[in-house]
Amino acid sequence: MNGMNGKKRTFSELRHTILIALLPGQQTTNQVSIITEINWRTVEAHLTFLIGKGLVTEVLKSEYVRIFRLTDAGQQHANGLVQQRQETGAGMEKIEKEKMVDA
């Protein structure tokens, strides 16, 4: 359904995923959609929101394609999200190990 065990993702989760997808560099709407497994129209709407928040900027707009990249603020925010996910993931691994020991 959406990569989250059949659970609908929140706007915040979708936007975080989009920001992280833009970390490697410039991407088209379609590239972001494919990488994140988020519907193209949904990506388009959230990119517009992220532009308004100053986290993403549009590099190129033509009749057929739009290309986006992170702003400096967006880069910092996305890096923070990655770090937070890594710390949360490490915490979850510890909990799983403790469960296995207790079993």
N, C-alpha and C positions, 0 to 999 in steps of 0.2 A: 504494500500500500504506500508506504512512505519512508521506509528504512527505520522506523521507530517501533517495531513489533506491533504494527496495526494501530498504533495510537496516533491520533492527529497531533501534529506539532503546533506549538504556539507561534504567534508572530515573532516573538523574541527569539525562539529557537531557530526559526527560518532565517531571520536576519543575521544571527550569529553564524550560521552555516554558510550563508552567502559571503559574509565578510572573510571568513577563513578561506573560502574558495578563491578569493581575490588576492590572498597573500603572495602567491608565486609571481603575480604580475597582471598585466592587462588581459581582460577576458571579454568576449562578446556575451550578450544575454544568453544565447544558445549554449555556449561553452559552460557558463555558470549553471544553467539548467541541467545539463548532462552530468557535470561533476557532482552536483548536490542532489540529483534525482528529485528536483522540485520542478513543477510545471512551469513552462516558459512564461506564461502570463503572470503567474504568481511572482516569479523572479523579477520580471519587469516592474511590477507594482512595488515590490520591496526595494529594488534599486532606486526607484524614484524617491521613496521615503528616505533611504540612506543618503541620497544626494542632498535632500533638504536638511538633514542632520549634520552635513559637512563631513561625513565619513567616507563617501565615495564621490568621485568626479567622473564626468563623461569626457572621454578623450576624443572620440569621433562619433558623429551622428550623420548617417546618410539615409537615403530612402530604404536601403536594404539591411543595414547593420548599425548597431550601436556598440561602442567599446568603452569599457569602464576600468577604472583603477582605484585603489585606495588612496585617500588623502593621507597626509602625515598623521592626523588624528585617527583616521581609520586604521592605519597600520599599527599604531600603538594599541588601539582597542582590540584589534584582531589578535595581536601577539599576546595580550593579556588573556584573551579567551582561550587561546591554545594552552598557555601556561596553567590556567585554571582547570582546564579539562585534563591536563596531564596530572596535576595534583589530585584531582578528584578520582581519576582512574587509578592512581597509585594507592589512594585510600581504599578504594573498592577492592583492589587486589589483596590488600592486607586483611580486610574483613573476610573475603572468601577463603584465604589461607587459614584464618582463625576458625572459621566454620568447619573446614576439613579436619583440623586438629581435634576439635571438640566432638566430631562424629565418631 
